[in-house]
């Protein structure tokens, strides 16, 4: 079985036999066949195995998503032209604003499923599944009714500020096609939440990749047929929804039929708990969106739109590192929830320390590489017109390392259900970051926006959450004795 800690009597030098043993253990964690859950060692191995599969599947899915997205942009921009493509991006932005429509319930379902499985309570898992599905289905139905009732009175061409006859005629139907696909996908967030809670998010990644590839193929066919923008929208969004539906049928029909959302399994108690937990995630998402996504607006208002590019492009280099870290360390969230439900406190403590050290150290190395080679990367990627100073890259690097430290903390607190302190810290961070960004951008330019984020993350993110985490780990350690 897998053991990360070596024996105290082991040799200090790494021998070939030791290397072979570690290699065998690393390979065993990636096997598809699950480990036995009859022992604590088997449960530990199974958590690591599922987290590794989920993290690797997320990386592969992200690579496919980025690849198809790049091809999609190239195909659609050339086919649609600037005005219709700009309208498409505007529609996408508007619909993305509705991603908060599930009120965080998909994320809240992760903890309820993991807790129920940890207690071997299938009835509670079924109630949570049914409650989430029917609540999200109701929300989707309400949104669709509102849109269809108001659609005849909406002047879409004015909203999207298009002038050509073709773009004007396509504006309304294109928005409607996009929104219908979004609403149909809303209750399917239940499926993603269940798979994640069961530490099977690699299944989600597989079906997401299938949907991305199918969307690209459908889009190419539509362009070959000289289809209009509404059909292009349906071809891009529809296959992803279809892949999610197949994922749901596979989950409830083959993998876990006992979790199928029967209407009689809907329960008021689990629904209220799901709503309360979901609201915490909703507030967290909202606070981080306000706190971390307003720098572009502040820079645009104070320095002008050209300065936004000088900030946003270098930021994308470091965002790649952060995104990879989130995919890998995020796989530990349901593992912590499962271990917490089983009172396996020692595993939580040791795993958290390992994940934090490895993630932060890896991010530090990656950011140092970007700081040293960032100018060359930007020149190759964008061209000589894009430059970034060493102080700016260094400040972005500090911000990236702070994120790397906070991500494992966030997923640990998510797994053991400590949400209130995160919400307070996130809201405080958002307010402080916005105020500091406005002040510092006026005095120091675009680097002021990054400094505002660094200072707010350190003061109201790292410090309070570190204190809470240390206290939590001490409580977990005491519970082991």
C-alpha positions as CSV (number, residue, x, y, z in Angstrom):
1,X,0.0,0.0,0.0
2,X,1.0,3.6,-0.5
3,X,3.0,5.3,2.2
4,X,4.4,8.7,1.8
5,X,6.5,8.8,5.0
6,X,9.6,6.7,5.1
7,X,10.5,4.6,8.1
8,X,12.7,6.3,10.7
9,X,15.3,3.4,10.4
10,X,15.5,3.8,6.6
11,X,18.8,4.7,5.0
12,X,19.5,8.3,4.4
13,X,20.9,7.7,1.0
14,X,18.4,7.0,-1.8
15,X,19.1,3.5,-3.1
16,X,18.0,1.9,-6.3
17,X,15.7,-0.4,-4.3
18,X,14.1,2.6,-2.6
19,X,13.6,4.3,-6.0
20,X,12.0,1.2,-7.4
21,X,9.7,1.0,-4.4
22,X,8.7,4.6,-4.7
23,X,8.1,4.3,-8.4
24,X,5.9,1.2,-7.9
25,X,3.9,3.1,-5.3
26,X,3.5,6.1,-7.6
27,X,2.2,3.8,-10.3
28,X,-0.1,2.0,-8.0
29,X,-1.9,5.2,-7.0
30,X,-2.9,5.8,-10.7
31,X,-4.4,2.4,-11.2
32,X,-8.1,2.4,-12.2
33,X,-9.0,-0.5,-9.9
34,X,-10.1,0.9,-6.5
35,X,-8.4,-0.1,-3.2
36,X,-10.2,-1.8,-0.4
37,X,-12.0,0.4,2.0
38,X,-11.9,-2.1,4.8
39,X,-8.8,-0.6,6.5
40,X,-7.6,2.9,7.2
41,X,-4.6,2.3,5.0
42,X,-6.9,1.2,2.1
43,X,-9.1,4.3,2.5
44,X,-6.0,6.5,2.5
45,X,-4.7,4.9,-0.7
46,X,-8.1,5.2,-2.3
47,X,-8.4,9.0,-1.5
48,X,-5.0,9.6,-3.0
49,X,-5.8,7.4,-6.0
50,X,-9.0,9.3,-6.8
51,X,-7.4,12.7,-6.2
52,X,-4.6,11.8,-8.6
53,X,-7.0,10.6,-11.3
54,X,-9.1,13.7,-10.9
55,X,-6.2,16.0,-11.0
56,X,-4.7,14.4,-14.1
57,X,-8.0,14.2,-15.8
58,X,-8.6,17.9,-15.1
59,X,-5.2,18.8,-16.6
60,X,-6.0,16.8,-19.7
61,X,-9.5,18.3,-20.0
62,X,-8.1,21.8,-19.6
63,X,-5.6,21.1,-22.4
64,X,-8.4,20.0,-24.7
65,X,-10.6,22.9,-23.7
66,X,-7.8,25.4,-24.4
67,X,-7.0,23.8,-27.7
68,X,-10.6,23.7,-28.9
69,X,-11.1,27.3,-27.6
70,X,-8.2,28.6,-29.6
71,X,-9.4,26.9,-32.8
72,X,-13.0,28.1,-32.1
73,X,-11.8,31.7,-31.8
74,X,-9.8,31.5,-35.1
75,X,-12.7,29.9,-37.0
76,X,-15.5,32.1,-35.7
77,X,-13.7,35.4,-35.9
78,X,-12.7,34.9,-39.5
79,X,-16.3,33.6,-40.4
80,X,-18.4,36.1,-38.5
81,X,-16.3,39.3,-38.8
82,X,-15.6,41.8,-36.1
83,X,-19.2,43.1,-35.3
84,X,-20.9,39.7,-35.1
85,X,-18.0,38.1,-33.3
86,X,-18.1,41.0,-30.7
87,X,-21.8,40.4,-30.3
88,X,-21.1,36.7,-29.6
89,X,-18.5,37.6,-26.9
90,X,-20.9,40.0,-25.3
91,X,-23.7,37.4,-25.2
92,X,-21.2,35.0,-23.6
93,X,-20.3,37.6,-21.0
94,X,-23.9,38.2,-20.1
95,X,-24.7,34.5,-19.8
96,X,-21.6,34.0,-17.7
97,X,-23.0,36.5,-15.2
98,X,-25.7,34.0,-14.6
99,X,-23.2,31.3,-13.4
100,X,-24.2,32.5,-9.9
101,X,-27.8,31.4,-10.6
102,X,-27.3,28.1,-8.8
103,X,-26.5,30.0,-5.6
104,X,-23.5,27.8,-5.0
105,X,-25.6,24.7,-4.5
106,X,-23.5,22.5,-6.9
107,X,-20.5,23.2,-4.6
108,X,-22.6,22.7,-1.5
109,X,-23.7,19.3,-2.8
110,X,-20.0,18.2,-2.8
111,X,-19.8,18.3,1.0
112,X,-23.2,16.7,1.6
113,X,-22.4,13.7,-0.7
114,X,-18.9,13.3,0.7
115,X,-20.2,13.4,4.3
116,X,-23.0,10.9,3.5
117,X,-20.6,8.5,1.8
118,X,-18.1,8.9,4.7
119,X,-20.9,7.8,7.1
120,X,-22.1,5.1,4.7
121,X,-25.5,6.9,4.7
122,X,-26.9,6.2,1.2
123,X,-30.3,7.6,2.2
124,X,-28.9,11.0,3.0
125,X,-26.9,11.0,-0.2
126,X,-30.0,10.2,-2.2
127,X,-32.0,13.0,-0.4
128,X,-29.2,15.5,-1.1
129,X,-29.0,14.5,-4.8
130,X,-32.8,14.8,-5.3
131,X,-33.0,18.0,-3.4
132,X,-30.3,19.7,-5.4
133,X,-31.6,18.4,-8.7
134,X,-35.2,19.6,-8.2
135,X,-34.2,22.9,-6.7
136,X,-31.9,23.7,-9.6
137,X,-34.5,22.4,-12.1
138,X,-37.0,24.8,-10.6
139,X,-34.5,27.7,-10.9
140,X,-33.9,26.8,-14.6
141,X,-37.6,26.7,-15.3
142,X,-38.2,30.1,-13.7
143,X,-35.3,31.6,-15.7
144,X,-36.6,30.1,-18.9
145,X,-40.2,31.4,-18.2
146,X,-38.9,34.9,-17.5
147,X,-36.8,35.0,-20.6
148,X,-39.5,33.7,-22.9
149,X,-42.0,36.1,-21.4
150,X,-39.8,39.2,-21.8
151,X,-38.2,38.1,-25.1
152,X,-40.8,39.9,-27.4
153,X,-40.1,43.1,-25.6
154,X,-36.3,43.0,-25.7
155,X,-34.5,45.1,-28.3
156,X,-31.4,42.9,-28.5
157,X,-29.8,44.9,-31.3
158,X,-29.8,47.9,-29.1
159,X,-28.4,46.0,-26.1
160,X,-25.5,44.6,-28.1
161,X,-25.1,47.9,-30.1
162,X,-25.0,46.3,-33.5
163,X,-26.0,48.2,-36.7
164,X,-25.8,45.9,-39.7
165,X,-29.0,44.3,-40.9
166,X,-27.6,40.8,-40.5
167,X,-26.3,41.3,-37.0
168,X,-29.6,43.0,-36.0
169,X,-31.7,40.1,-37.2
170,X,-29.4,37.6,-35.4
171,X,-29.0,39.3,-32.1
172,X,-32.2,38.1,-30.4
173,X,-32.2,34.5,-31.6
174,X,-28.5,34.1,-30.8
175,X,-29.0,35.3,-27.2
176,X,-32.0,33.0,-26.8
177,X,-30.1,30.0,-28.1
178,X,-27.3,30.6,-25.7
179,X,-29.5,31.2,-22.7
180,X,-31.6,28.1,-23.4
181,X,-28.5,25.9,-23.4
182,X,-27.3,27.5,-20.2
183,X,-30.6,27.0,-18.4
184,X,-30.8,23.3,-19.5
185,X,-27.3,22.8,-18.1
186,X,-28.2,24.3,-14.7
187,X,-29.7,21.3,-13.1
188,X,-27.0,19.1,-14.5
189,X,-24.7,20.8,-12.0
190,X,-26.1,18.2,-9.7
191,X,-24.2,15.5,-11.6
192,X,-21.0,17.4,-11.4
193,X,-21.4,17.9,-7.7
194,X,-22.2,14.2,-7.1
195,X,-19.2,13.0,-9.0
196,X,-16.9,15.5,-7.2
197,X,-18.3,14.5,-3.8
198,X,-17.7,10.8,-4.7
199,X,-14.1,11.8,-5.7
200,X,-15.0,10.9,-9.3
201,X,-14.5,14.3,-10.9
202,X,-12.3,12.6,-13.5
203,X,-15.6,11.4,-15.0
204,X,-16.8,15.0,-15.3
205,X,-13.5,15.9,-17.0
206,X,-13.9,13.0,-19.5
207,X,-17.4,14.1,-20.5
208,X,-16.4,17.8,-20.6
209,X,-13.7,16.9,-23.0
210,X,-16.1,14.9,-25.2
211,X,-18.4,17.9,-25.2
212,X,-15.6,20.3,-26.2
213,X,-14.5,18.1,-29.1
214,X,-18.1,17.6,-30.3
215,X,-18.8,21.3,-30.1
216,X,-15.7,22.0,-32.3
217,X,-16.8,19.4,-34.9
218,X,-20.4,20.8,-34.9
219,X,-19.1,24.3,-35.3
220,X,-16.9,23.4,-38.3
221,X,-19.9,21.7,-39.9
222,X,-22.1,24.8,-39.3
223,X,-19.5,27.1,-40.8
224,X,-19.1,24.8,-43.8
225,X,-22.9,25.0,-44.3
226,X,-22.7,28.9,-44.0
227,X,-25.0,28.9,-41.0
228,X,-26.0,32.0,-39.2
229,X,-24.9,33.1,-35.7
230,X,-27.9,31.5,-33.8
231,X,-27.1,28.1,-35.3
232,X,-23.4,28.5,-34.5
233,X,-24.3,29.3,-30.9
234,X,-26.4,26.2,-30.7
235,X,-23.6,24.1,-32.3
236,X,-21.1,25.4,-29.8
237,X,-23.2,25.1,-26.7
238,X,-25.6,22.2,-27.5
239,X,-23.1,19.4,-27.7
240,X,-21.7,20.4,-24.2
241,X,-25.2,20.1,-22.8
242,X,-25.8,16.8,-24.6
243,X,-22.5,15.5,-23.1
244,X,-23.7,16.5,-19.6
245,X,-27.0,14.8,-20.2
246,X,-25.2,11.6,-21.2
247,X,-23.0,12.0,-18.1
248,X,-26.2,12.2,-16.0
249,X,-27.7,9.1,-17.6
250,X,-24.5,7.2,-17.0
251,X,-24.4,8.3,-13.4
252,X,-28.0,7.6,-12.5
253,X,-28.5,4.6,-14.8
254,X,-25.2,2.6,-14.5
255,X,-22.7,3.9,-12.0
256,X,-24.9,5.0,-9.0
257,X,-28.6,4.3,-9.7
258,X,-29.3,4.5,-6.0
259,X,-28.6,8.3,-6.2
260,X,-31.2,8.9,-9.0
261,X,-33.2,12.1,-8.1
262,X,-36.6,10.6,-7.5
263,X,-39.2,13.3,-6.6
264,X,-40.2,11.3,-3.4
265,X,-36.6,11.6,-2.2
266,X,-36.8,15.4,-2.0
267,X,-36.5,16.4,1.6
268,X,-36.9,19.8,3.2
269,X,-34.1,19.3,5.8
270,X,-31.3,18.4,3.2
271,X,-32.7,21.1,0.9
272,X,-32.3,23.8,3.6
273,X,-28.8,22.6,4.5
274,X,-27.9,22.6,0.8
275,X,-29.2,26.1,0.5
276,X,-27.3,27.4,3.5
277,X,-24.1,25.9,2.4
278,X,-24.6,27.0,-1.2
279,X,-25.1,30.6,-0.1
280,X,-21.7,30.5,1.6
281,X,-20.2,29.4,-1.7
282,X,-22.2,32.0,-3.5
283,X,-20.9,34.7,-1.3
284,X,-17.3,33.4,-1.6
285,X,-17.6,33.3,-5.4
286,X,-19.1,36.8,-5.5
287,X,-16.5,38.3,-3.2
288,X,-13.6,36.8,-5.1
289,X,-15.1,37.9,-8.4
290,X,-15.4,41.5,-7.1
291,X,-12.0,41.4,-5.4
292,X,-9.9,39.9,-8.2
293,X,-11.7,40.8,-11.4
294,X,-12.1,44.6,-10.9
295,X,-8.4,45.5,-11.5
296,X,-9.0,45.8,-15.2
297,X,-11.9,48.2,-14.6
298,X,-9.9,50.3,-12.2
299,X,-6.9,50.5,-14.6
300,X,-9.2,51.3,-17.6
301,X,-10.9,54.1,-15.7
302,X,-7.7,55.7,-14.3
303,X,-5.0,54.9,-17.0
304,X,-7.0,54.1,-20.1
305,X,-7.7,50.9,-22.0
306,X,-4.2,50.5,-23.4
307,X,-2.8,50.0,-19.9
308,X,-5.3,47.2,-19.3
309,X,-3.5,45.1,-21.9
310,X,-0.1,45.9,-20.3
311,X,-1.6,44.4,-17.1
312,X,-3.8,41.6,-18.4
313,X,-1.4,39.9,-20.7
314,X,1.5,39.4,-18.2
315,X,-1.2,38.3,-15.7
316,X,-2.2,35.5,-18.0
317,X,1.2,33.9,-17.7
318,X,0.9,33.6,-13.9
319,X,-2.8,32.6,-14.2
320,X,-1.7,29.5,-16.0
321,X,0.3,28.4,-12.9
322,X,-2.6,29.3,-10.6
323,X,-5.1,27.4,-12.8
324,X,-3.0,24.2,-12.8
325,X,-2.6,24.4,-9.0
326,X,-6.4,24.8,-8.5
327,X,-7.0,21.7,-10.6
328,X,-4.5,19.6,-8.8
329,X,-5.1,20.7,-5.2
330,X,-8.9,21.1,-5.7
331,X,-9.1,17.3,-6.1
332,X,-8.3,17.0,-2.4
333,X,-11.5,18.9,-1.3
334,X,-13.8,15.8,-1.4
335,X,-11.0,13.7,0.1
336,X,-10.8,16.0,3.1
337,X,-14.6,15.8,3.4
338,X,-14.6,12.0,3.3
339,X,-11.8,11.8,5.8
340,X,-13.5,14.3,8.1
341,X,-16.7,12.3,8.1
342,X,-14.7,9.1,9.0
343,X,-12.9,10.9,11.8
344,X,-9.6,10.3,10.0
345,X,-8.0,13.4,11.4
346,X,-4.4,12.2,11.2
347,X,-4.7,11.7,7.5
348,X,-6.2,15.2,7.0
349,X,-3.4,16.8,8.9
350,X,-0.5,15.0,7.2
351,X,-2.0,15.3,3.7
352,X,-2.7,19.0,4.1
353,X,0.9,19.7,5.1
354,X,2.3,17.7,2.2
355,X,-0.1,19.3,-0.4
356,X,0.7,22.8,0.9
357,X,4.5,22.4,0.9
358,X,4.6,20.7,-2.5
359,X,2.1,23.2,-4.1
360,X,3.8,26.3,-2.7
361,X,7.3,25.1,-3.6
362,X,6.3,24.1,-7.1
363,X,4.6,27.4,-7.7
364,X,7.6,29.3,-6.4
365,X,9.9,27.5,-8.9
366,X,7.4,28.2,-11.7
367,X,7.1,31.9,-10.9
368,X,10.8,32.3,-10.6
369,X,11.1,30.9,-14.1
370,X,8.4,33.3,-15.4
371,X,10.1,36.3,-13.7
372,X,13.5,35.5,-15.4
373,X,12.1,34.5,-18.8
374,X,8.8,36.4,-18.8
375,X,10.0,39.2,-21.2
376,X,11.2,36.7,-23.7
377,X,8.0,34.7,-23.4
378,X,5.9,37.8,-24.0
379,X,8.0,38.8,-27.0
380,X,7.5,35.4,-28.6
381,X,3.8,35.1,-27.6
382,X,2.5,38.6,-28.4
383,X,5.3,40.5,-30.1
384,X,7.7,43.3,-29.4
385,X,4.9,45.7,-28.7
386,X,4.2,44.0,-25.4
387,X,6.8,44.6,-22.6
388,X,6.7,44.0,-18.8
389,X,9.1,45.4,-16.3
390,X,10.9,43.1,-13.9
391,X,9.3,44.8,-10.8
392,X,5.8,44.1,-12.4
393,X,6.7,40.4,-13.1
394,X,8.1,40.1,-9.6
395,X,5.0,41.5,-7.9
396,X,2.8,39.2,-10.0
397,X,5.1,36.3,-8.8
398,X,4.5,37.2,-5.2
399,X,0.8,37.3,-5.8
400,X,0.9,33.9,-7.5
401,X,2.8,32.4,-4.5
402,X,0.2,33.8,-2.1
403,X,-2.5,32.2,-4.1
404,X,-0.6,28.9,-4.1
405,X,-0.4,29.0,-0.3
406,X,-4.1,29.9,0.1
407,X,-5.5,27.3,-2.3
408,X,-4.8,24.2,-0.1
409,X,-6.0,26.2,2.9
410,X,-9.3,27.0,1.1
411,X,-9.9,23.4,0.0
412,X,-9.2,22.1,3.5
413,X,-11.6,24.5,5.1
414,X,-14.2,23.6,2.4
415,X,-13.8,20.0,3.2
416,X,-14.3,20.3,6.9
417,X,-17.2,22.8,6.5
418,X,-15.6,26.0,7.8
419,X,-17.2,28.5,5.5
420,X,-18.1,31.6,7.6
421,X,-14.5,32.6,8.3
422,X,-13.7,32.3,4.6
423,X,-16.7,34.5,3.6
424,X,-15.7,37.2,6.1
425,X,-12.1,37.1,4.8
426,X,-13.1,37.1,1.2
427,X,-15.5,40.1,1.6
428,X,-12.9,42.0,3.5
429,X,-10.3,41.2,0.9
430,X,-12.5,42.4,-1.9
431,X,-13.2,45.7,-0.2
432,X,-9.6,46.3,0.7
433,X,-8.3,45.3,-2.6
434,X,-10.6,47.6,-4.5
435,X,-9.7,50.6,-2.3
436,X,-6.0,49.9,-2.5
437,X,-6.0,49.3,-6.2
438,X,-7.7,52.7,-6.8
439,X,-5.2,54.5,-4.5
440,X,-2.0,52.7,-5.7
441,X,-2.8,52.8,-9.4
442,X,-3.1,56.6,-9.2
443,X,0.4,56.8,-7.7
444,X,2.3,53.8,-9.2
445,X,0.5,52.9,-12.4
446,X,-0.5,49.3,-13.3
447,X,1.8,47.7,-10.7
448,X,-0.4,49.4,-8.1
449,X,-3.2,47.1,-9.0
450,X,-1.0,44.0,-8.3
451,X,0.3,45.6,-5.1
452,X,-3.3,46.1,-3.9
453,X,-4.0,42.5,-4.4
454,X,-0.8,41.3,-2.7
455,X,-1.4,43.5,0.4
456,X,-5.1,42.6,0.7
457,X,-4.3,38.9,0.3
458,X,-1.6,39.0,2.9
459,X,-3.5,41.0,5.5
460,X,-7.0,39.7,5.3
461,X,-6.4,36.4,3.6
462,X,-3.1,34.7,4.6
463,X,-2.9,36.0,8.2
464,X,-6.5,35.1,9.5
465,X,-6.9,31.9,7.5
466,X,-3.4,30.7,8.6
467,X,-4.5,31.3,12.2
468,X,-7.8,29.4,11.7
469,X,-6.0,26.6,9.9
470,X,-3.4,26.2,12.6
471,X,-6.1,26.1,15.3
472,X,-8.0,23.6,13.2
473,X,-5.0,21.3,12.7
474,X,-4.3,21.4,16.5
475,X,-7.9,20.3,17.2
476,X,-7.5,17.5,14.6
477,X,-4.3,16.4,16.2
478,X,-5.8,16.4,19.7
479,X,-8.7,14.3,18.4
480,X,-6.2,11.7,17.3
481,X,-4.8,11.3,20.8
